[in-house]
Amino acid sequence: MAFTASDLSVLAYANNFTLWHYTTVDDSVATADYFVSAAGMLNVNDLIIANIDTDGTKVTTFYVVSANDGSSVTITAYA
């Protein structure tokens, strides 16, 4: 599946930090450049709460935007 912009929403914004929520039927959103079409909105260190595989075995994972150069977006599972 592909990223769907309408499934990404802002939960909170303050001091150049955004807390996002994303929901998808995809199994994984951590693939390379999954969020590349949202590169203009996502900033390094933003946090994404992702509800993944919502039509199967639902999983909620927290991700941090670890890199964004405008043409590539990398997220890392929050540890």
C-alpha positions in Angstrom: 0.0 0.0 0.0 1.0 3.6 -0.3 1.0 6.6 2.1 -2.4 8.3 2.3 -2.2 11.9 3.3 -5.7 12.1 4.6 -4.8 9.4 7.2 -2.1 11.7 8.7 -3.3 14.2 11.2 -1.8 16.6 13.7 -2.6 15.9 17.4 -0.5 18.7 18.9 1.9 21.4 17.8 4.2 23.5 19.9 7.7 25.0 19.8 8.5 23.6 16.4 7.5 20.1 17.4 4.5 18.2 16.0 2.8 15.1 17.4 1.1 13.2 14.5 -1.3 10.3 14.2 -1.3 8.0 11.2 -3.7 5.1 10.6 -3.3 2.5 7.8 -4.1 -1.0 6.7 -0.4 -1.3 5.7 1.7 -3.9 7.6 4.7 -1.5 7.9 5.2 2.2 7.5 9.0 2.0 8.2 9.9 1.2 4.6 12.2 3.6 2.9 10.5 6.9 2.0 7.0 5.7 2.9 6.3 9.3 4.1 8.2 11.1 1.3 5.0 12.8 -0.1 4.6 14.4 3.4 8.2 15.7 3.5 7.0 19.3 3.4 5.0 18.8 6.6 7.3 16.5 8.7 10.3 17.8 10.6 13.2 15.9 12.2 12.3 14.9 15.7 8.5 15.0 15.1 6.7 12.0 16.7 4.2 9.9 14.7 1.8 7.6 16.6 1.0 4.9 13.9 -1.9 2.5 14.0 -0.7 -0.2 11.6 -2.5 -3.1 9.9 -5.9 -1.9 11.0 -7.7 -4.5 8.9 -5.6 -7.4 10.4 -3.5 -7.7 13.6 -3.6 -4.1 14.8 -0.4 -2.6 16.1 0.4 0.8 17.5 4.0 2.0 17.2 5.6 5.3 18.0 8.0 6.6 15.3 10.4 9.6 15.3 11.2 11.4 12.1 15.0 10.8 12.1 15.8 12.4 8.7 14.1 14.6 6.2 16.0 16.3 3.4 12.9 17.2 1.4 13.3 14.4 -1.0 13.7 11.5 1.4 12.1 10.9 4.8 13.3 8.4 7.4 11.4 7.3 10.5 12.8 5.2 13.3 10.8 3.3 15.9 10.9 5.1 19.2 12.8 3.2 21.8 
